Amino acid sequence: MTILSGISTTRQLYSSVFIQELYPWMNKAIESMQNHVKLREFPMSASGKSIREYEQIISGAINQCLNGADPKQVMQDAANTMSRLIK
């Protein structure tokens, strides 16, 4: 797996002697990312709530449905929870 610029998201890869010999600059790239990447925050909605809250409600409802819960009831509960957040 890679992210932007082909940098791997798996840290174990960087401890490989083989990889370090092929890409001697790799350690500097990792060091640079650790020191200069800003923390990402979820955006806020118009109601001032984090978008993450809504995503957690929706993903939780989907997960419940996939695990056998009644989809109609689960989605109604999720809709009610989201309505309370919006108010």
C-alpha positions, 0 to 999 in steps of 0.5 A, a space after each residue: 500500500 502506498 499514499 501520495 508520492 509512493 510512500 508506503 503506509 507500512 512502517 515495517 517496510 522502512 526497516 528493511 535493509 534491502 529497501 534502505 539500500 535501494 532508496 537511501 533517501 527513504 529515512 529522510 522522507 519519513 523523518 520529514 513527514 513525521 516532523 512537518 505533517 499537520 494533524 488532520 481534523 474532521 470538518 465541522 457541519 453547518 450545525 457545528 458538529 463534527 462530520 465524524 459524528 455523522 459518519 459514525 452514526 451511519 457506519 454504525 447503522 450499516 454495521 448493525 444491518 450487516 450483522 443481522 439487525 432489522 434494517 428498517 428499525 436501525 435506519 430509523 434509529 440512526 435518522 432519529 439520532 442524527 435529527 437530535 444532533 442537527 437541532 
